[in-house]
Amino acid sequence: MQFDAEVAVKAAMGIFWRNGYAATTPQALMTELGIGKGSLYNTFKSKHNLFTLSLARYSAWRMEFLSENFSSRAPVRIQLREAVEVLTGYGDHDRGCLLVNASAELGSTDRAVTDVGEGLFAGIEDAFRAAIQRGQRDGELNTARDPATEAGALLTTVIGTSLLLKSRTDQSRVLRTIDATLKGL
């Protein structure tokens, strides 16, 4: 029986996001993906390689979202709020951000995780900076603020809020954090 490797990577992304890397066994992957051991290892070589592919797919998915979000006609402040909420899962789920989770779990010891994480975090920060610059040009946001500094603060909010949501903290605390960061713009 043939299977679609891209579909398997996307499904594995959900499994790793739900369970984390260490708690996801090869057997759990095979069971949930509906594939055998040979298919898992012949196609993906290892659990770690499948994890890395899942992180790369997640990163591409998040960047696709940001591109669509920031190309809408909505005011920049609304676009920024939507981006922060979607990237963290606020109001939708308590899994946080897959790459924040992976970085917290493995980032200091796993160069592949660090590389994918750094790429996504830089991409998020760049998207935030461009949106802030546009908002300043259009007169919507405070021009006295440095766009790079504010983009970094928003990225930090995404990372911190993701961890708060993952730890199932009170939603009102998360909302206060998001509101305070966006109000400063």
N, C-alpha and C positions, 0 to 999 in steps of 0.2 A: 504494500500500500504506500503510495506516494504522499508526501505531505509538503505543504508550502513553508519553506524556511522563514520567510518574512512574517507569515502569520504566527509561526511558532515563536519567533523573537518577540513579537508584540504580546503574545500570551504570557511568555516567560517574564516580560517586563512587569506585568500585573502580579505575577506570583512573587517575584523578588520585592516588588513595592509593598506588597501585603506582609511578607514574612521576613524580609531582610536577606542578606546573602548567607550568613552562617546557618540560619534556621531553614533554608531551602535545600533539601536533599536532592541528589540526582533522581532518586526514586519518586519523590514528589513531582519533580519536573516531568518525568516520563509519564506518570499517571495523569497529571493535569493536562499535559500536551497531547496525550493519547499516542505516544510514540514509544518504540522500543529502545533498549540500551544501544543497539547498533546504530539506529538513526540519530540518537542524541550525540554519540561520540564520533560517528563518521561525518556528520554534518557540522557539528559545533566544536569538536575536538575535546572540550572540557566544560565543566560547569562554569568555571571562571570566564572562559571565552564567551559563552552564552550570556553571562552576566554583563560583560563588557559590551557586547552587541546590544543588549537590552538598554544599557545606559546610553549608548550612542543613539539608539532609536528614540528614547525618552528625550534626550537633548534636542534632536531634530524636531520632534513633536512640539516641544516647548517654544523653540525658535519660530516654527510655523505659526503657532498661536500668536506670538508677539508681533510678527509681521502683519498678520490679519488684523489684530487688535489696534495697532497703531496706524493702520491705513484707513480706519473708519473715519467718518465725518464727526464723530462725537468730540466734545471738548477734551482737551488733553488731560485735565484733572480727572475726568471720568475714565478715560483710557488707562491712566496710571492706576487708579483704584481697581479697575477690572483686572489689570495685569497682576497686581499684588494679590488680589483675592484668588484668582485662578491658579497662579503659580504656587500658592501655599495650600490651596484646597479649602480656604475659609468658606464656610457656609455649605460646603459640598461633601467633604470627607475629612477624616482625621488621620490620614496617612502622611501628611506633610508633602514635601518634595522628595522624589526618589533619589535625586543626586545629593541633596542635603543629607538624607538618611545614609546613603552609601558612603559619603565623605565622612560622616560621623563614625560609621562602623569601620571603615577600611582606609580612609584617605591618607592617613599618615604612614601606612605600611604597604599600600598598593598603588604603584605609579600609574597604572592604567585608569584606576578610579580617579586619582588626582587629576590626570590629564583631561579626562572627559568633564569632570567637575569644573576645572579651571576654564575650559572652553565655554561651557554653558554659562557660568557666572560672568565671564567677560562679555558674552553675547547679550545677556540680560542687562548688564550695566550699560553697554553701548546703546541698546534700544531705549533704555530709560533716559540716557543723556541726550539722544537725538530728540526724543519726545519733549523733554524739558526745554531744550533749545528752541524747538518749534513753538512751544507754549509761551516762551519769553518773547520771541519774535512777533507772535500774534497778540501780545499784550494780556494774555491770560494768566501768566505766572510772573512772580516777582523777578525782575531783572537784576536785582542786587545779589542774588544767590548764584554761586558757581555751579553750573550744570553738572560738572564731573563730581563735585562733592555731594550734591543732592542725589545723583544717580547712585553713588556709593552708599549713601544712607538708605535709599530705597532697596538696594540689593541686600544690605544688612537686615533691613526689616523683613524681606522675603525669607532670608535664612533663619533669622530668629523666630519669626512667626511660624515657619514650618516646623521648627522644633517644639514650639509651644503647642501647636495643634497635634503633633504626634504624641505629645505627653498628655493629651486630652485636658489641657488647661481650660479654664472658664473662657467661653467665647467672648464675653464682654472685655476681658483683659486684652485679647487679640484685637478686637475692634478698636479699643483705645489706642493701641500701638499703631495700627494702620492709620487711624484718624490723625493722630499727632504728627506722624511723619508727613502725611499729605498736606496737612494744614500749614506746615512750614514752607511749602512751595509758594 
